[in-house]
């Protein structure tokens, strides 16, 4: 409530159990008051060591102290993404005014740039 929201159109099928391609998700930026937590749908920007940047929509989860991004799809092409120890060490709370960020094991870096507030399906 009271936070600016923005919309994104979903592309791809990695979350098709919950959100279909073409649907619009409405998001808020993480803050100290709205930090992402386990169970949230989040938009995550990843930066590979090659320099490639990609945004992905996944469910945030924690298992045995390790944070994961989980797809919700029947497509076996998609598997969980393990977020590195940097996130587990900081807990699930960003510093005030900062995004939740860290390393994806040895593959690159990530930043949780948005938390999904609501979504709209196709009419």
C-alpha positions, 0 to 999 in steps of 0.5 A: 500500500502506498508504494509505486507499482509497475507492470511487466508482461510475462514471457516464457513457461517457467512459471506456467503453473501459476502465471501464464505467458502474456499475463501482466504482473504488478510489482513493487521494489524491495525496501526495508519494509517490503523485503522479499521473503520465502514464498514470494514471487520475485523478479530477479535480474541475473548477470552472468560472468560473460556479461549477459543480463536476464530477468526471471520470475520465480518463487523464492524459497529457503531450504536448510538455510540456503535460498533458492529460486523455484520454477513452477512448470511441468517443463523439465528444462527448468530447475531450481536456481541456488542462490549463493552463500552470500544471501544465506549469510545476510538472511532475507533482509536487505539494508534499508534502501537497497535491493537483495543481491548476491552471487549465484554460486560461481555462475554470476550475480543476482539482484532481486529487483521486484516483488510480485504484488498481484497478477492479471490473466488473459481476459 
